[in-house]
Amino acid sequence: MLIRIIDERLLEKTGGIIQGMSGAPIVQNGKFVGAVTHVLVNDPTVGYGVFADIMLKQMREVN
């Protein structure tokens, strides 16, 4: 999924997605929807993530 950082506190502290945020939770409307995977180099407020349901499906297949 394509994500855009809109949390003012995060933007104030980091300017967006920074190195080391891979795996950080993506929360929308108070619900966990996925995890951060990549940032767009030319815009740190935009990046990619993986959906939580895909993560759960993969986890079930491994176990």
Rosetta silent file (secondary structure, phi, psi, omega in degrees, C-alpha in Angstrom):
SEQUENCE: MLIRIIDERLLEKTGGIIQGMSGAPIVQNGKFVGAVTHVLVNDPTVGYGVFADIMLKQMREVN
SCORE:     score description
SCORE:     0.000 S_00000001
   1 L     0.000  150.475  174.959    0.000    0.000    0.000 S_00000001
   2 E   -92.059  130.157 -177.785    1.077    3.578   -0.550 S_00000001
   3 E  -122.538  153.006  174.230    1.065    5.599    2.680 S_00000001
   4 E  -128.391  130.090  178.703    1.333    9.286    3.541 S_00000001
   5 L   -79.353  123.753  178.459    2.401   10.461    6.979 S_00000001
   6 L  -123.394   -5.045 -179.958   -0.059   13.026    8.352 S_00000001
   7 L   -68.209  115.437 -175.839    0.618   12.760   12.094 S_00000001
   8 H   -61.647  -37.162  179.965    1.802   16.236   13.076 S_00000001
   9 H   -65.061  -42.990  178.956    3.837   14.973   16.053 S_00000001
  10 H   -65.977  -44.303  179.832    5.741   12.484   13.886 S_00000001
  11 H   -62.771  -37.455  179.405    6.316   15.056   11.153 S_00000001
  12 H   -66.731  -40.042 -177.152    7.567   17.570   13.716 S_00000001
  13 H   -79.717  -39.057 -171.415   10.022   15.112   15.275 S_00000001
  14 H  -121.147  -19.435 -175.247   11.316   13.262   12.192 S_00000001
  15 L    83.693    1.862  179.831   10.037   14.984    9.053 S_00000001
  16 L   135.738 -146.406 -179.286    8.403   11.727    7.978 S_00000001
  17 L   -80.814  129.993  179.781    9.623    8.164    7.529 S_00000001
  18 L  -123.719  166.797  179.235   13.267    7.730    8.503 S_00000001
  19 L   -55.379  134.498 -179.743   15.801    4.917    8.387 S_00000001
  20 L    99.032   -6.546  179.615   14.960    2.269   10.949 S_00000001
  21 L   -85.782   -3.477  178.031   11.183    2.684   10.729 S_00000001
  22 L   -56.638  131.153 -178.430   10.723   -0.476    8.680 S_00000001
  23 L    92.567   -8.806  178.713    8.253   -2.656   10.512 S_00000001
  24 L   -64.845  144.227 -178.496    6.707    0.257   12.393 S_00000001
  25 E   -68.055  145.307  171.955    2.932   -0.085   12.739 S_00000001
  26 E  -105.130  119.660 -177.519    0.606    1.811   10.428 S_00000001
  27 E  -115.975  128.685  178.431   -2.430    2.972   12.387 S_00000001
  28 E  -130.699  126.477 -177.924   -5.492    4.408   10.692 S_00000001
  29 L    53.073   39.622  177.288   -8.554    5.571   12.638 S_00000001
  30 L    75.979    8.692 -178.582   -7.114    3.955   15.751 S_00000001
  31 E  -121.469  141.963  176.283   -6.732    0.536   14.112 S_00000001
  32 E   -72.024  121.924 -178.794   -3.612   -1.396   13.113 S_00000001
  33 E  -118.484  -11.105  179.746   -3.712   -1.779    9.330 S_00000001
  34 E   169.334 -162.709 -178.694   -0.154   -2.757    8.435 S_00000001
  35 E  -138.451  146.351  179.162    3.555   -2.042    8.752 S_00000001
  36 E   -67.304  138.231  175.532    5.978    0.368    7.070 S_00000001
  37 E  -119.411  -43.967 -175.105    8.307   -1.190    4.491 S_00000001
  38 E  -144.197  161.277  173.280    9.913    1.617    2.430 S_00000001
  39 E  -119.292  147.745  173.348   10.127    5.392    2.089 S_00000001
  40 E   -80.601  125.734 -173.225   10.173    7.372   -1.144 S_00000001
  41 L   -59.995  -38.470 -176.055   13.585    9.038   -1.300 S_00000001
  42 L   -83.501   -5.672  178.435   12.301   12.289   -2.782 S_00000001
  43 E  -152.314   97.269 -176.101    9.450   12.658   -0.221 S_00000001
  44 E   -67.789   -5.350  176.405    9.923   11.312    3.308 S_00000001
  45 E   -88.550   -2.950 -178.515    6.219   11.802    4.048 S_00000001
  46 E  -124.608  141.082  178.456    5.318    9.084    1.528 S_00000001
  47 E  -161.086 -166.588  179.889    6.223    5.429    1.589 S_00000001
  48 E  -119.988  155.245  176.504    5.038    1.866    1.202 S_00000001
  49 E  -146.152  168.691  177.134    3.602   -0.596    3.645 S_00000001
  50 E  -112.475  138.034 -179.422    2.275   -4.116    3.804 S_00000001
  51 E   -67.679  143.842  179.944   -1.318   -4.807    4.846 S_00000001
  52 H   -59.574  -38.980 -178.192   -1.882   -6.511    8.202 S_00000001
  53 H   -65.303  -32.833  176.545   -4.080   -9.205    6.644 S_00000001
  54 H   -69.087  -40.128  177.891   -1.262  -10.215    4.291 S_00000001
  55 H   -61.236  -44.748 -179.933    1.129  -10.402    7.235 S_00000001
  56 H   -64.690  -41.051  178.589   -1.292  -12.645    9.140 S_00000001
  57 H   -61.548  -45.486  179.108   -1.846  -14.895    6.122 S_00000001
  58 H   -63.017  -39.885 -179.949    1.904  -15.364    5.654 S_00000001
  59 H   -62.540  -41.222  179.227    2.350  -16.078    9.353 S_00000001
  60 H   -65.525  -35.070 -179.243   -0.316  -18.812    9.250 S_00000001
  61 H   -69.873  -30.278 -179.514    1.355  -20.429    6.255 S_00000001
  62 H   -76.009  -39.074 -177.411    4.698  -20.620    8.086 S_00000001
  63 L   -78.281    0.000    0.000    3.243  -22.177   11.249 S_00000001
